[in-house]
């Protein structure tokens, strides 16, 4: 049965991007060359991200000139990008641009995932919209030894400990990986 998962890296002060929506801080942290992402993504059948995340990835990696890295990371897994503006599509990539209520998009993603998991890439506001609708099952946080002081928060919603159960803790180099079940 599919689960809807939020897998993200965060700073110890709770930000997923700096005030300029950059993730550059993340690539400065030593992970001992091991990443749990490949094992995680092997179970993903569909994923969604917000417009800011999408734009950062395509700009940072210059994917409009060469979309092949996208295929290397995500293969042919279909993606949905939530946006209120026109964004460029990547040639040969299965991306659907959407806006509005997350519930019908979640239903389409479940159908596309064919029993595999749904990954919510970010940002936090988008993930919050899924949480508001009761559509978020687990949160995976990869906590980096970085503080930013400001930026995009992990999840700009109030979820109390009554709604979250810590199910796993792992160390990966300088990162601590935390998994929470969402009630």
N, C-alpha and C positions, 0 to 999 in steps of 0.2 A: 504494500500500500504506500502510495506517495506521501511524503512529508514535505512541508514548506519550511525551508531553512534559511536563516540569515547567517552567512559566513562572512566575517570581515576582520580586518586588522584594525586595532585601535591603540591609541596612546594610553599611558597610564592615567592621564587626566581626562580620558573619555572622548577623544576626537578621532574621526576617521579620515579627515582631510584638514589641511590648514586653512587659514582665512582666505587664501587664494584658490581654494579647491584643489590643491596639489597633494599628491601622494608621495612626493620625493622623499619625505622623511622616512618612509617605510623601507626604501631600498638602501638606507644607510645602516640598517640593523643586521647583525650577524645571526643567521639561522642555522649555522653549522652545515649549510648546504642541503639540509633535509627540509622538505616542505610536505605537510600533510595534505596540501591542496590536490595533488594528482589523485590520491586515494579518494578524497572527498568527491572530486568532480566525476570520477568514474561512475558514481551512483546518480548523477544529475541527468534528467531528461528534458529539462527546459529551465530557462532562467530569465530574470527581469532586472533591469537597472533603470535609474533615473537619467534624465538628459544630461545633467552635469557630469555624472560618472562616465557616460558614453562619450561625451565630448572630450573629457580629459584623456581617456584611453586612445581615441582615434588621433588626437593631436599629439600626445606624448609619444606615441609609437609610430606616428606618421602613416597610419593605416589607409588613408585615402590614396596614397601613392602606391602602397603595397599591402593589401589585406591578408597576405599569407600568415603573418604571426597570429592573427585572430583564429585561423583554422588550426594552427599549432596548439593554441591554448584551449579552444572550445570545440574543435572538430566541426561536426555538422549539427550540433545541438541548437535547437531553435531558441531565439532570444526575443524578448519584448522590451521595448524602450518606452518609458512613460515620458511624454513631453507635451508642452503647450506651444511649441514652435517647430518650424521646418528644420529637419536635420538631414545631413547627407547619409544615404545608405551606402554600405560597403558592398562592392561588387562580389557576387557569388556567396553572400552570407545571408542566412535565413533570419532576418530581423523584421519584426512587426512593430511599427510605431503606433502607440496608443495614448489615450488620455482619459481622464475621468475615473469612474468607479473601478476599484481593483477586483471586485467580485466576479464580473463576467470574464475579465482577462484571466483571473485565476482558474476559472472553469476551462477556458481554452488551453491554458498551460497544462492543466491536469490531463486533458485529452492528449495533448502532444507528448507529454512525458511518458505515457504508456506504462504506468506503474513505477517509474523511477521518480526520484525526488525533484523538487523545484527549488532552485537557488535564488534567493533575493540578494543581489550583489550590493545594492545601496543606491542612493544614500539612505540615511536614517529616516528622513521624512517619508520616503516611499515605503520603507519597511514598516514604519508606524501606521501607514494607511492599511497595510495588510493586518497588522496587530489589532487595529481598531475594529476590523471586521471578523476577528477571531480566526484568521487564516494563517497564523504563524505558529509552527510547532516546536521549533528549536532555534536557539541562538548559539553560534560558534564564534567565540572571540579569541583572536590571536593578539595578545597584549604585548606591545613593544615597550622597551625601556626608553621612552621618549615623552616629553611634555611639550605641548604647543601653546598652552595658555588660552587659545581661542581657535575657532574653526567650526567644522561641521560635526555635531555631536553624534555618538553611536546610534542613539535612538531617542529622539526628542519627544518622548512619551513617559508617563509615569507607569512603570510596571513594578509592583512591589514584590517582596520575597514570597508573598502568598501566591503569586502567579508564576514564580520561577523556581525551579529545582535544579541545583547543581548536580550534574550526572557524570562529569569526567573532568580531570585536570591532567595536563601533560606539559612537559618542558621540551622546547625545541630551540637549542642554543640560547639566545637572549630572550626568546619569546616564551610566554606561558599561554597555553591554549586551554580555554574554559568552554565547557558545553553546558547549556542550560535547557531543560525542557520547559516549554511555555504551557501553562494551564489555561 
